[in-house]
Amino acid sequence: MRALNELINKADPGWTFVKQWIDSAINKVEILPVDTTKANDALYKTQVTTRSPMGAIVYMTGGLLIDNGWIRILGSGNSKLNRTLPDWNKGKSFKEFGQPAPFLLIADDAMGGFFLLNGGGLGKDLGKVYYFSPDNLEFEPLDLTYTDFLNFCFNNNLDEFYKGYRWTNWKEEVSKLSGDKTYNFFPTLWTNEGKDINKVSRKEVPVEEQYNLNLDFRKQLGLDK
C-alpha cells in the first residue's frame, strides 16, 4: 500500500474542481466538516490520490449530503454520516484494505438504494456506477463515471430519477434522518403492494441492515446467478 504522502497531491488537488462543481450545483449540497485524523486514515485505506474527485472528497470532507440528505456520498466520516468510504466497504467489497475490489459502495439514499462503482465485478464497464435499486433489487448500470455521478447528484433532476418514490413531506423527514440510517418499507418496494409510496409504512433502520436485507431478498428471489 502506498504511503499517505504519496496519495496527497498538493500541486494539482482534485478538491479545487469538486468545490467549483458544488458551488455551481443546482441541487442542495451540504459539505460535512472533516476531521483531519480520520481523513488521513480514510485516504490511506482507500489508496486513491487527492488528485481524483473520490480522493478529494475522502480527504477534504466528512461526506456530502445531497438534496436535504436524500443521497449520502461517503467521505471520511462525520457525526451526521458516521461511516468512512473504506471502512463501510470492508467486509462487503473486500476483506482487507489494499485488496482489489470488485466494486466500491460510494453512496446510498434514504429509500434504501445503493450506488456502487464497478471494479470489474458488476460488468465489463469498469469504472462506471451502478444503482442497487430497492424497487427491483437489480444492479442497474447508470453509464456514469464517478465524476459523472457527482454531476448527476449536483445538477440532475432528482425528482425525476426518484419519481414515484418521494412521499408527501419527505424533505422534512429526510432532513432529520441520520446518514447511518435509511427507510425500510412495508410492503417492500419491489412487490406490487409496495408501489404506492404514500400507502406503505416506513421505519428507520440501520443502513447496514437494509443493505444485507436487499442482498438476502436477491438470493431468495433467485436473482444471483
FENHU-V705513 format. One record per residue. N is the residue number from 1. NEAR is the number of other C-alpha atoms within 10 Angstrom. Layout:
n:N near:NEAR
n:N near:NEAR
//
This chain:
n:1 near:10
n:2 near:12
n:3 near:11
n:4 near:16
n:5 near:11
n:6 near:12
n:7 near:20
n:8 near:20
n:9 near:15
n:10 near:10
n:11 near:7
n:12 near:12
n:13 near:17
n:14 near:20
n:15 near:21
n:16 near:12
n:17 near:15
n:18 near:18
n:19 near:16
n:20 near:10
n:21 near:15
n:22 near:20
n:23 near:12
n:24 near:10
n:25 near:17
n:26 near:15
n:27 near:18
n:28 near:16
n:29 near:19
n:30 near:15
n:31 near:18
n:32 near:19
n:33 near:16
n:34 near:19
n:35 near:15
n:36 near:14
n:37 near:10
n:38 near:19
n:39 near:23
n:40 near:19
n:41 near:17
n:42 near:23
n:43 near:28
n:44 near:25
n:45 near:21
n:46 near:23
n:47 near:19
n:48 near:21
n:49 near:23
n:50 near:23
n:51 near:19
n:52 near:20
n:53 near:21
n:54 near:25
n:55 near:27
n:56 near:25
n:57 near:26
n:58 near:33
n:59 near:29
n:60 near:24
n:61 near:24
n:62 near:29
n:63 near:29
n:64 near:26
n:65 near:24
n:66 near:20
n:67 near:20
n:68 near:19
n:69 near:24
n:70 near:22
n:71 near:23
n:72 near:26
n:73 near:28
n:74 near:27
n:75 near:32
n:76 near:32
n:77 near:25
n:78 near:20
n:79 near:12
n:80 near:19
n:81 near:22
n:82 near:16
n:83 near:19
n:84 near:25
n:85 near:25
n:86 near:27
n:87 near:17
n:88 near:16
n:89 near:20
n:90 near:17
n:91 near:11
n:92 near:15
n:93 near:19
n:94 near:16
n:95 near:12
n:96 near:14
n:97 near:17
n:98 near:14
n:99 near:13
n:100 near:13
n:101 near:19
n:102 near:17
n:103 near:24
n:104 near:23
n:105 near:23
n:106 near:22
n:107 near:21
n:108 near:23
n:109 near:22
n:110 near:25
n:111 near:25
n:112 near:25
n:113 near:21
n:114 near:23
n:115 near:25
n:116 near:24
n:117 near:26
n:118 near:23
n:119 near:19
n:120 near:15
n:121 near:14
n:122 near:18
n:123 near:15
n:124 near:10
n:125 near:17
n:126 near:15
n:127 near:18
n:128 near:23
n:129 near:28
n:130 near:25
n:131 near:19
n:132 near:22
n:133 near:19
n:134 near:20
n:135 near:17
n:136 near:14
n:137 near:18
n:138 near:16
n:139 near:17
n:140 near:15
n:141 near:18
n:142 near:13
n:143 near:13
n:144 near:17
n:145 near:17
n:146 near:19
n:147 near:15
n:148 near:14
n:149 near:21
n:150 near:20
n:151 near:18
n:152 near:16
n:153 near:23
n:154 near:21
n:155 near:16
n:156 near:15
n:157 near:13
n:158 near:16
n:159 near:11
n:160 near:9
n:161 near:10
n:162 near:10
n:163 near:10
n:164 near:12
n:165 near:17
n:166 near:16
n:167 near:14
n:168 near:10
n:169 near:8
n:170 near:13
n:171 near:15
n:172 near:10
n:173 near:14
n:174 near:20
n:175 near:15
n:176 near:11
n:177 near:18
n:178 near:18
n:179 near:29
n:180 near:18
n:181 near:20
n:182 near:26
n:183 near:20
n:184 near:23
n:185 near:20
n:186 near:15
n:187 near:17
n:188 near:18
n:189 near:22
n:190 near:15
n:191 near:11
n:192 near:10
n:193 near:13
n:194 near:17
n:195 near:16
n:196 near:14
n:197 near:19
n:198 near:13
n:199 near:13
n:200 near:16
n:201 near:13
n:202 near:16
n:203 near:10
n:204 near:16
n:205 near:16
n:206 near:15
n:207 near:23
n:208 near:14
n:209 near:13
n:210 near:21
n:211 near:18
n:212 near:12
n:213 near:14
n:214 near:21
n:215 near:15
n:216 near:12
n:217 near:14
n:218 near:15
n:219 near:12
n:220 near:10
n:221 near:9
n:222 near:9
n:223 near:11
n:224 near:10
n:225 near:4
//
